[in-house]
Amino acid sequence: MLLTVSTTHVPATDLGFLLHKHPGRVQTFAESMGVAHVFYPEATDERCTAALLLEVDPVGLVRGRKGPSGDGFALGQYVNDRPYAASSMLALALKDVFGTALTGRCKARSDLAEAAIPLEIHIPALPCRGGAELARMLFEPLGWQVEAATVPLDPAVPEWGDSRYLDVRLTGELRLSDALNQLYILLPVLDDAKHYWVSSDEIDKLIRAGEGWLATHPSKTLITRRYLAHRRELTTSALARLAEVDDTAAEDLDDAVDGALPLDPPDRPVPLAEQRRGAVLAAVRASGASTVGDLGCGEGVLVRELLADRTLRRIVAVDVSARALQIAGRKLKLDRMSEPERARLDIFQSALTYRDDRLAGLDAVVLMEVIEHVDLPRLAALESAVFGHAAPTTVIVTTPNVEHNVRFETLPAGTMRHRDHRFEWTRAEFAAWALRVAADHGYVVRYIPVGMDDPEVGPPTQLAIFDRKPVPA
């Protein structure tokens, strides 16, 4: 099994300090499943690569065991992919060999250990029950760019088709400790298997390694279920603890455990709020923005997910409600943030119907479920302050589609979805508003449905992306 970690941080050989492994030596470690080697195929000031090579002893793993192998045939204990494909064995070796690096401790380079640095992770043989789509779904929300190519069963015999293995390359700017902890959790999740018995101790390992990213991951239920080997009682307990970390209500934990997961039978749909945040985050990533504002951030749910994207170097979060900002500060744990993390976030009170120079110069801003809370006579002031004065390159707006309200069985006819909504627009009304604003302020606009796009009444949420027109040369 092979995994490499590369950086172009200058000097790149500082990677040796962070991993606590000298670039000039080959080191060998005895593991319960074989022998692990750490070496550096390249080590220059411009680029440094550390390789973890795990030599698995498949015979030693089963020596002395009794009973059937469980692999489906008599020689299954001896003929398998364990010596070659990344799995929970590699994750365990990763933790043993780079244990100090996973904690983020480095006396020699403490500032660097706390900093996001350019990283490239390469896993040439990664078993993935879900394919490249699942790999992207798990890694991209964490700030990685994912290249995943399916490995053919035999390149010389193309008619045999593809294997279940991926050649995966991850690139991004993250703290090394965050990257290693994510790999420790997600390698067995992608494989959907572990080589050892999963007990309640695994919950503590999951919570500890997932600190700072798992509680807010869009696929945390899938990750939790797979990591805990689909054991319902462990999954329920782990999700309850993650809910405490996330300051969310735990009433629906049973639904979360039983509910729809990617690759599982869809018992219930993904909540609209989650779909909406996913669509907004995708639009932010597609814009190429490195500075983003969440205008009307409320209690900081979207801000938390923006912070998880390490490609964003500055995030501005504002709301008119001081109470909402207090709750956001508590949920985001501002008092416990590291200095580099805290430096990425500006959070302050501001009214979007007034010009605020602190909002100017951003690459993108998000108005997620905001405009419908503004009195219609004051909407022009918001347009002037955001599109005219702040003038970001991209503006992302979501708002309810009132036509879809008839599909909500518990919503009385003629009632708005929230008591604070000042209006709710049809698709035609929203499109007319967006086209006028775009024309007035030099943008072009396009629309994306969010949620099930009902052929009669449209999607539950309308999303518009405004892109500033290029200035003629």
Secondary structure, 3 states (H helix, E strand, C coil): CEEEEEECCCCHHHHHHHHCCCCCCCEEEEECCEEEEEEEEEECCCCEEEEEEEEECHHHHHCCCCCCCCCCCCCCCCCCCCCCCCCHHHHHHHHHHCHHHHHCCCCCCHHHHCCCEEEEEEEEEEECCCHHHHHHHHHHHHCCEEEEEEEECCCCCHHHCEEEEEEEEEEEEECHHHHHHHHHHHHHHHHCCCCCCCCCHHHHHHHHHCCCCCCCCCCHHHHHHHHCCCCHHHHHHHHHHHHHHCCCCCCCHHHHHHCCCCCCCCCCCCCHHHHHHHHHHHHHHHHCCCEEEEECCCCCHHHHHHHCCCCCCEEEEEECCHHHHHHHHHHHCHHHCCHHHHHCEEEEECCCCCCCHHHCCCCEEEEECCHHHCCHHHHHHHHHHHHHHHCCCEEEEEEEEHHHHHHCCCCCCCCCCCCCCCCCECHHHHHHHHHHHHHHHCEEEEEEEECCCECCCECCEEEEEEEECCCCC
